[in-house]
């Protein structure tokens, strides 16, 4: 906000409940990027403003995808491999 050619910063305090593990992982990520959690949130908010919405696609899976995800979560039609090499061999077998 600008008043009489002087920029006035408005501080907004907002408490958010966030699970500890993802918060710590993202704080470590932001530290590697050289930014703080606050700076990351400000960037996110600015991108929402610029995009007039979320700065990424948010989609609801269709019926078929939802069924596959539910089946996989229950172990239905899931093929397991012991290694990446094994998986690649099996995928390229045909």
N, CA, C and O atoms as CSV, one atom per row, in Angstrom:
chain,resi,resn,atom,element,x,y,z
A,1,UNK,N,N,0.858,-1.167,0.000
A,1,UNK,CA,C,0.000,0.000,0.000
A,1,UNK,C,C,0.905,1.230,0.000
A,1,UNK,O,O,1.963,1.213,0.628
A,2,UNK,N,N,0.511,2.284,-0.686
A,2,UNK,CA,C,1.325,3.484,-0.788
A,2,UNK,C,C,0.567,4.673,-0.225
A,2,UNK,O,O,-0.569,4.935,-0.620
A,3,UNK,N,N,1.188,5.388,0.690
A,3,UNK,CA,C,0.593,6.587,1.265
A,3,UNK,C,C,1.630,7.698,1.210
A,3,UNK,O,O,2.714,7.564,1.778
A,4,UNK,N,N,1.306,8.798,0.531
A,4,UNK,CA,C,2.208,9.955,0.450
A,4,UNK,C,C,3.624,9.555,0.035
A,4,UNK,O,O,4.602,9.953,0.667
A,5,UNK,N,N,3.720,8.768,-1.030
A,5,UNK,CA,C,5.006,8.312,-1.561
A,5,UNK,C,C,5.828,7.487,-0.578
A,5,UNK,O,O,7.031,7.316,-0.773
A,6,UNK,N,N,5.213,6.989,0.446
A,6,UNK,CA,C,5.883,6.111,1.395
A,6,UNK,C,C,5.167,4.767,1.355
A,6,UNK,O,O,3.950,4.689,1.523
A,7,UNK,N,N,5.937,3.723,1.133
A,7,UNK,CA,C,5.345,2.399,1.116
A,7,UNK,C,C,5.108,1.936,2.546
A,7,UNK,O,O,6.002,1.985,3.390
A,8,UNK,N,N,3.905,1.493,2.794
A,8,UNK,CA,C,3.539,1.004,4.111
A,8,UNK,C,C,3.347,-0.504,3.994
A,8,UNK,O,O,2.529,-0.979,3.205
A,9,UNK,N,N,4.103,-1.242,4.780
A,9,UNK,CA,C,3.944,-2.689,4.785
A,9,UNK,C,C,2.843,-3.064,5.757
A,9,UNK,O,O,2.769,-2.549,6.873
A,10,UNK,N,N,2.012,-3.950,5.319
A,10,UNK,CA,C,0.938,-4.431,6.179
A,10,UNK,C,C,1.315,-5.836,6.619
A,10,UNK,O,O,1.509,-6.723,5.788
A,11,UNK,N,N,1.415,-6.033,7.901
A,11,UNK,CA,C,1.748,-7.337,8.437
A,11,UNK,C,C,0.468,-8.069,8.777
A,11,UNK,O,O,-0.402,-7.552,9.477
A,12,UNK,N,N,0.375,-9.272,8.272
A,12,UNK,CA,C,-0.776,-10.108,8.566
A,12,UNK,C,C,-0.244,-11.354,9.261
A,12,UNK,O,O,0.623,-12.054,8.737
A,13,UNK,N,N,-0.766,-11.610,10.424
A,13,UNK,CA,C,-0.369,-12.801,11.152
A,13,UNK,C,C,-1.459,-13.830,10.962
A,13,UNK,O,O,-2.623,-13.592,11.284
A,14,UNK,N,N,-1.066,-14.979,10.434
A,14,UNK,CA,C,-2.022,-16.050,10.194
A,14,UNK,C,C,-1.385,-17.347,10.674
A,14,UNK,O,O,-0.345,-17.761,10.162
A,15,UNK,N,N,-1.995,-17.972,11.635
A,15,UNK,CA,C,-1.494,-19.244,12.118
A,15,UNK,C,C,-2.100,-20.359,11.287
A,15,UNK,O,O,-3.300,-20.368,11.015
A,16,UNK,N,N,-1.261,-21.295,10.890
A,16,UNK,CA,C,-1.729,-22.431,10.105
A,16,UNK,C,C,-1.285,-23.710,10.805
A,16,UNK,O,O,-0.174,-23.788,11.330
A,17,UNK,N,N,-2.137,-24.681,10.807
A,17,UNK,CA,C,-1.766,-25.987,11.330
A,17,UNK,C,C,-1.228,-26.819,10.172
A,17,UNK,O,O,-1.918,-27.065,9.183
A,18,UNK,N,N,-0.004,-27.235,10.321
A,18,UNK,CA,C,0.661,-28.009,9.280
A,18,UNK,C,C,1.349,-29.194,9.946
A,18,UNK,O,O,1.979,-29.045,10.993
A,19,UNK,N,N,1.228,-30.369,9.338
A,19,UNK,CA,C,1.926,-31.536,9.879
A,19,UNK,C,C,3.426,-31.268,9.916
A,19,UNK,O,O,3.972,-30.633,9.014
A,20,UNK,N,N,4.076,-31.747,10.944
A,20,UNK,CA,C,5.489,-31.445,11.177
A,20,UNK,C,C,6.397,-31.941,10.041
A,20,UNK,O,O,7.251,-31.193,9.567
A,21,UNK,N,N,6.219,-33.197,9.602
A,21,UNK,CA,C,7.135,-33.756,8.606
A,21,UNK,C,C,7.146,-32.970,7.292
A,21,UNK,O,O,8.219,-32.580,6.832
A,22,UNK,N,N,5.979,-32.726,6.673
A,22,UNK,CA,C,6.036,-31.961,5.419
A,22,UNK,C,C,6.551,-30.538,5.637
A,22,UNK,O,O,7.213,-29.973,4.766
A,23,UNK,N,N,6.247,-29.965,6.793
A,23,UNK,CA,C,6.725,-28.606,7.075
A,23,UNK,C,C,8.247,-28.589,7.146
A,23,UNK,O,O,8.894,-27.711,6.576
A,24,UNK,N,N,8.813,-29.564,7.849
A,24,UNK,CA,C,10.268,-29.620,7.965
A,24,UNK,C,C,10.922,-29.889,6.612
A,24,UNK,O,O,11.953,-29.299,6.289
A,25,UNK,N,N,10.317,-30.786,5.815
A,25,UNK,CA,C,10.886,-31.078,4.490
A,25,UNK,C,C,10.854,-29.847,3.595
A,25,UNK,O,O,11.823,-29.557,2.893
A,26,UNK,N,N,9.722,-29.113,3.622
A,26,UNK,CA,C,9.645,-27.927,2.772
A,26,UNK,C,C,10.538,-26.815,3.295
A,26,UNK,O,O,11.095,-26.055,2.503
A,27,UNK,N,N,10.688,-26.701,4.610
A,27,UNK,CA,C,11.629,-25.703,5.138
A,27,UNK,C,C,13.047,-26.016,4.684
A,27,UNK,O,O,13.797,-25.108,4.326
A,28,UNK,N,N,13.425,-27.296,4.694
A,28,UNK,CA,C,14.752,-27.693,4.210
A,28,UNK,C,C,14.901,-27.366,2.727
A,28,UNK,O,O,15.940,-26.869,2.293
A,29,UNK,N,N,13.856,-27.648,1.956
A,29,UNK,CA,C,13.876,-27.326,0.526
A,29,UNK,C,C,14.039,-25.829,0.313
A,29,UNK,O,O,14.868,-25.402,-0.490
A,30,UNK,N,N,13.258,-25.035,1.022
A,30,UNK,CA,C,13.335,-23.578,0.875
A,30,UNK,C,C,14.706,-23.064,1.302
A,30,UNK,O,O,15.248,-22.149,0.682
A,31,UNK,N,N,15.274,-23.652,2.366
A,31,UNK,CA,C,16.628,-23.257,2.781
A,31,UNK,C,C,17.630,-23.510,1.669
A,31,UNK,O,O,18.502,-22.680,1.414
A,32,UNK,N,N,17.509,-24.662,0.999
A,32,UNK,CA,C,18.401,-24.962,-0.130
A,32,UNK,C,C,18.221,-23.950,-1.258
A,32,UNK,O,O,19.175,-23.616,-1.961
A,33,UNK,N,N,17.001,-23.468,-1.425
A,33,UNK,CA,C,16.720,-22.472,-2.461
A,33,UNK,C,C,17.090,-21.056,-2.020
A,33,UNK,O,O,17.080,-20.125,-2.824
A,34,UNK,N,N,17.414,-20.904,-0.743
A,34,UNK,CA,C,17.799,-19.592,-0.225
A,34,UNK,C,C,16.628,-18.674,0.089
A,34,UNK,O,O,16.762,-17.450,0.078
A,35,UNK,N,N,15.469,-19.285,0.372
A,35,UNK,CA,C,14.294,-18.476,0.719
A,35,UNK,C,C,13.697,-18.997,2.025
A,35,UNK,O,O,13.935,-20.137,2.424
A,36,UNK,N,N,12.931,-18.156,2.669
A,36,UNK,CA,C,12.262,-18.547,3.906
A,36,UNK,C,C,10.857,-19.062,3.604
A,36,UNK,O,O,10.352,-18.924,2.489
A,37,UNK,N,N,10.249,-19.648,4.605
A,37,UNK,CA,C,8.859,-20.099,4.468
A,37,UNK,C,C,7.966,-18.906,4.143
A,37,UNK,O,O,7.078,-19.006,3.296
A,38,UNK,N,N,8.195,-17.789,4.805
A,38,UNK,CA,C,7.404,-16.577,4.555
A,38,UNK,C,C,7.546,-16.124,3.117
A,38,UNK,O,O,6.554,-15.791,2.468
A,39,UNK,N,N,8.775,-16.107,2.608
A,39,UNK,CA,C,8.993,-15.696,1.215
A,39,UNK,C,C,8.306,-16.654,0.245
A,39,UNK,O,O,7.744,-16.228,-0.764
A,40,UNK,N,N,8.354,-17.947,0.554
A,40,UNK,CA,C,7.694,-18.935,-0.302
A,40,UNK,C,C,6.176,-18.716,-0.320
A,40,UNK,O,O,5.547,-18.798,-1.375
A,41,UNK,N,N,5.593,-18.436,0.851
A,41,UNK,CA,C,4.150,-18.181,0.920
A,41,UNK,C,C,3.804,-16.916,0.149
A,41,UNK,O,O,2.796,-16.878,-0.556
A,42,UNK,N,N,4.623,-15.888,0.274
A,42,UNK,CA,C,4.377,-14.639,-0.471
A,42,UNK,C,C,4.437,-14.902,-1.972
A,42,UNK,O,O,3.607,-14.394,-2.726
A,43,UNK,N,N,5.430,-15.704,-2.413
A,43,UNK,CA,C,5.518,-16.052,-3.846
A,43,UNK,C,C,4.268,-16.792,-4.304
A,43,UNK,O,O,3.734,-16.521,-5.380
A,44,UNK,N,N,3.808,-17.730,-3.477
A,44,UNK,CA,C,2.600,-18.484,-3.814
A,44,UNK,C,C,1.406,-17.539,-3.953
A,44,UNK,O,O,0.653,-17.629,-4.923
A,45,UNK,N,N,1.232,-16.638,-2.996
A,45,UNK,CA,C,0.106,-15.707,-3.040
A,45,UNK,C,C,0.184,-14.794,-4.267
A,45,UNK,O,O,-0.833,-14.515,-4.903
A,46,UNK,N,N,1.393,-14.331,-4.598
A,46,UNK,CA,C,1.549,-13.477,-5.782
A,46,UNK,C,C,1.221,-14.247,-7.053
A,46,UNK,O,O,0.590,-13.707,-7.962
A,47,UNK,N,N,1.644,-15.507,-7.121
A,47,UNK,CA,C,1.330,-16.317,-8.290
A,47,UNK,C,C,-0.173,-16.572,-8.400
A,47,UNK,O,O,-0.719,-16.576,-9.503
A,48,UNK,N,N,-0.844,-16.784,-7.269
A,48,UNK,CA,C,-2.309,-16.937,-7.289
A,48,UNK,C,C,-2.950,-15.681,-7.850
A,48,UNK,O,O,-3.876,-15.754,-8.658
A,49,UNK,N,N,-2.456,-14.531,-7.422
A,49,UNK,CA,C,-2.982,-13.258,-7.899
A,49,UNK,C,C,-2.739,-13.104,-9.401
A,49,UNK,O,O,-3.649,-12.737,-10.144
A,50,UNK,N,N,-1.508,-13.386,-9.850
A,50,UNK,CA,C,-1.172,-13.253,-11.274
A,50,UNK,C,C,-1.974,-14.205,-12.149
A,50,UNK,O,O,-2.372,-13.855,-13.260
A,51,UNK,N,N,-2.210,-15.420,-11.639
A,51,UNK,CA,C,-2.929,-16.442,-12.405
A,51,UNK,C,C,-4.436,-16.373,-12.223
A,51,UNK,O,O,-5.186,-17.090,-12.885
A,52,UNK,N,N,-4.867,-15.510,-11.328
A,52,UNK,CA,C,-6.285,-15.434,-10.991
A,52,UNK,C,C,-6.811,-16.812,-10.596
A,52,UNK,O,O,-7.909,-17.212,-10.983
A,53,UNK,N,N,-6.012,-17.515,-9.826
A,53,UNK,CA,C,-6.344,-18.863,-9.380
A,53,UNK,C,C,-5.084,-19.538,-8.881
A,53,UNK,O,O,-4.049,-18.892,-8.719
A,54,UNK,N,N,-5.168,-20.817,-8.641
A,54,UNK,CA,C,-3.992,-21.554,-8.195
A,54,UNK,C,C,-2.956,-21.612,-9.314
A,54,UNK,O,O,-3.325,-21.720,-10.483
A,55,UNK,N,N,-1.669,-21.542,-8.981
A,55,UNK,CA,C,-0.638,-21.541,-10.018
A,55,UNK,C,C,-0.252,-22.944,-10.499
A,55,UNK,O,O,0.847,-23.149,-11.013
A,56,UNK,N,N,-1.148,-23.889,-10.329
A,56,UNK,CA,C,-0.941,-25.251,-10.798
A,56,UNK,C,C,-2.309,-25.862,-11.041
A,56,UNK,O,O,-3.320,-25.395,-10.517
A,57,UNK,N,N,-2.321,-26.923,-11.852
A,57,UNK,CA,C,-3.583,-27.597,-12.141
A,57,UNK,C,C,-4.036,-28.396,-10.932
A,57,UNK,O,O,-3.244,-29.094,-10.298
A,58,UNK,N,N,-5.290,-28.288,-10.629
A,58,UNK,CA,C,-5.903,-29.061,-9.561
A,58,UNK,C,C,-7.056,-29.812,-10.192
A,58,UNK,O,O,-8.044,-29.216,-10.619
A,59,UNK,N,N,-6.920,-31.135,-10.248
A,59,UNK,CA,C,-7.908,-31.916,-10.973
A,59,UNK,C,C,-8.496,-33.008,-10.097
A,59,UNK,O,O,-7.839,-33.530,-9.196
A,60,UNK,N,N,-9.726,-33.336,-10.377
A,60,UNK,CA,C,-10.394,-34.454,-9.725
A,60,UNK,C,C,-10.288,-35.636,-10.680
A,60,UNK,O,O,-10.670,-35.524,-11.845
A,61,UNK,N,N,-9.773,-36.770,-10.200
A,61,UNK,CA,C,-9.613,-37.912,-11.112
A,61,UNK,C,C,-10.959,-38.401,-11.642
A,61,UNK,O,O,-11.975,-38.356,-10.949
A,62,UNK,N,N,-10.937,-38.873,-12.901
A,62,UNK,CA,C,-12.165,-39.415,-13.481
A,62,UNK,C,C,-12.479,-40.771,-12.836
A,62,UNK,O,O,-11.695,-41.268,-12.027
A,63,UNK,N,N,-13.593,-41.354,-13.183
A,63,UNK,CA,C,-14.070,-42.585,-12.558
A,63,UNK,C,C,-13.068,-43.723,-12.706
A,63,UNK,O,O,-12.803,-44.441,-11.742
A,64,UNK,N,N,-12.512,-43.895,-13.894
A,64,UNK,CA,C,-11.571,-44.991,-14.131
A,64,UNK,C,C,-10.293,-44.800,-13.298
A,64,UNK,O,O,-9.811,-45.743,-12.670
A,65,UNK,N,N,-9.760,-43.599,-13.297
A,65,UNK,CA,C,-8.549,-43.329,-12.521
A,65,UNK,C,C,-8.804,-43.523,-11.034
A,65,UNK,O,O,-7.971,-44.086,-10.325
A,66,UNK,N,N,-9.945,-43.062,-10.567
A,66,UNK,CA,C,-10.303,-43.214,-9.151
A,66,UNK,C,C,-10.360,-44.699,-8.773
A,66,UNK,O,O,-9.877,-45.088,-7.709
A,67,UNK,N,N,-10.960,-45.539,-9.659
A,67,UNK,CA,C,-11.056,-46.974,-9.387
A,67,UNK,C,C,-9.676,-47.610,-9.351
A,67,UNK,O,O,-9.398,-48.425,-8.471
A,68,UNK,N,N,-8.812,-47.257,-10.284
A,68,UNK,CA,C,-7.457,-47.812,-10.307
A,68,UNK,C,C,-6.706,-47.425,-9.032
A,68,UNK,O,O,-6.007,-48.254,-8.450
A,69,UNK,N,N,-6.847,-46.174,-8.598
A,69,UNK,CA,C,-6.181,-45.727,-7.374
A,69,UNK,C,C,-6.715,-46.470,-6.150
A,69,UNK,O,O,-5.942,-46.873,-5.281
A,70,UNK,N,N,-8.023,-46.650,-6.082
A,70,UNK,CA,C,-8.618,-47.376,-4.957
A,70,UNK,C,C,-8.171,-48.837,-4.957
A,70,UNK,O,O,-7.824,-49.385,-3.911
A,71,UNK,N,N,-8.181,-49.474,-6.150
A,71,UNK,CA,C,-7.729,-50.861,-6.255
A,71,UNK,C,C,-6.266,-50.993,-5.830
A,71,UNK,O,O,-5.911,-51.897,-5.075
A,72,UNK,N,N,-5.436,-50.097,-6.313
A,72,UNK,CA,C,-4.008,-50.146,-5.977
A,72,UNK,C,C,-3.795,-49.990,-4.475
A,72,UNK,O,O,-2.936,-50.655,-3.895
A,73,UNK,N,N,-4.567,-49.122,-3.852
A,73,UNK,CA,C,-4.442,-48.916,-2.405
A,73,UNK,C,C,-4.796,-50.188,-1.634
A,73,UNK,O,O,-4.305,-50.412,-0.527
A,74,UNK,N,N,-5.655,-51.019,-2.235
A,74,UNK,CA,C,-6.061,-52.277,-1.594
A,74,UNK,C,C,-5.224,-53.462,-2.079
A,74,UNK,O,O,-5.450,-54.598,-1.661
A,75,UNK,N,N,-4.257,-53.196,-2.963
A,75,UNK,CA,C,-3.386,-54.260,-3.464
A,75,UNK,C,C,-3.995,-55.083,-4.579
A,75,UNK,O,O,-3.486,-56.159,-4.896
A,76,UNK,N,N,-5.069,-54.608,-5.181
A,76,UNK,CA,C,-5.737,-55.328,-6.264
A,76,UNK,C,C,-5.036,-55.010,-7.587
A,76,UNK,O,O,-4.831,-53.845,-7.927
A,77,UNK,N,N,-4.670,-56.071,-8.333
A,77,UNK,CA,C,-3.998,-55.933,-9.632
A,77,UNK,C,C,-2.722,-55.099,-9.540
A,77,UNK,O,O,-2.428,-54.291,-10.420
A,78,UNK,N,N,-1.984,-55.307,-8.475
A,78,UNK,CA,C,-0.715,-54.601,-8.295
A,78,UNK,C,C,0.412,-55.597,-8.542
A,78,UNK,O,O,0.449,-56.669,-7.938
A,79,UNK,N,N,1.318,-55.237,-9.425
A,79,UNK,CA,C,2.482,-56.082,-9.691
A,79,UNK,C,C,3.682,-55.430,-9.027
A,79,UNK,O,O,3.954,-54.249,-9.248
A,80,UNK,N,N,4.392,-56.186,-8.224
A,80,UNK,CA,C,5.521,-55.632,-7.489
A,80,UNK,C,C,6.831,-56.163,-8.054
A,80,UNK,O,O,6.936,-57.329,-8.436
A,81,UNK,N,N,7.808,-55.300,-8.100
A,81,UNK,CA,C,9.155,-55.667,-8.521
A,81,UNK,C,C,10.113,-55.362,-7.383
A,81,UNK,O,O,9.875,-54.467,-6.572
A,82,UNK,N,N,11.195,-56.120,-7.337
A,82,UNK,CA,C,12.184,-55.920,-6.275
A,82,UNK,C,C,13.175,-54.814,-6.589
A,82,UNK,O,O,13.880,-54.342,-5.697
A,83,UNK,N,N,13.238,-54.397,-7.840
A,83,UNK,CA,C,14.197,-53.356,-8.198
A,83,UNK,C,C,13.724,-52.628,-9.449
A,83,UNK,O,O,12.835,-53.095,-10.161
A,84,UNK,N,N,14.325,-51.496,-9.695
A,84,UNK,CA,C,14.031,-50.737,-10.906
A,84,UNK,C,C,14.443,-51.530,-12.137
A,84,UNK,O,O,13.722,-51.549,-13.134
A,85,UNK,N,N,15.604,-52.188,-12.074
A,85,UNK,CA,C,16.069,-52.991,-13.209
A,85,UNK,C,C,15.065,-54.080,-13.562
A,85,UNK,O,O,14.771,-54.306,-14.736
A,86,UNK,N,N,14.538,-54.758,-12.534
A,86,UNK,CA,C,13.540,-55.807,-12.771
A,86,UNK,C,C,12.297,-55.219,-13.422
A,86,UNK,O,O,11.754,-55.799,-14.361
A,87,UNK,N,N,11.847,-54.077,-12.931
A,87,UNK,CA,C,10.653,-53.450,-13.495
A,87,UNK,C,C,10.886,-53.079,-14.957
A,87,UNK,O,O,10.017,-53.307,-15.798
A,88,UNK,N,N,12.039,-52.514,-15.264
A,88,UNK,CA,C,12.335,-52.112,-16.650
A,88,UNK,C,C,12.429,-53.323,-17.560
A,88,UNK,O,O,11.964,-53.276,-18.699
A,89,UNK,N,N,13.031,-54.421,-17.070
A,89,UNK,CA,C,13.091,-55.666,-17.872
A,89,UNK,C,C,11.682,-56.160,-18.189
A,89,UNK,O,O,11.386,-56.531,-19.324
A,90,UNK,N,N,10.821,-56.160,-17.179
A,90,UNK,CA,C,9.456,-56.648,-17.377
A,90,UNK,C,C,8.659,-55.740,-18.300
A,90,UNK,O,O,7.873,-56.219,-19.118
A,91,UNK,N,N,8.856,-54.430,-18.172
A,91,UNK,CA,C,8.143,-53.508,-19.050
A,91,UNK,C,C,8.594,-53.642,-20.494
A,91,UNK,O,O,7.790,-53.482,-21.412
A,92,UNK,N,N,9.860,-53.930,-20.705
A,92,UNK,CA,C,10.409,-54.032,-22.060
A,92,UNK,C,C,10.371,-55.440,-22.611
A,92,UNK,O,O,10.869,-55.676,-23.711
A,93,UNK,N,N,9.789,-56.399,-21.873
A,93,UNK,CA,C,9.773,-57.796,-22.282
A,93,UNK,C,C,8.917,-58.025,-23.524
A,93,UNK,O,O,9.187,-58.951,-24.289
A,94,UNK,N,N,7.921,-57.224,-23.736
A,94,UNK,CA,C,7.017,-57.463,-24.880
A,94,UNK,C,C,7.494,-56.854,-26.139
A,94,UNK,O,O,6.837,-56.976,-27.172
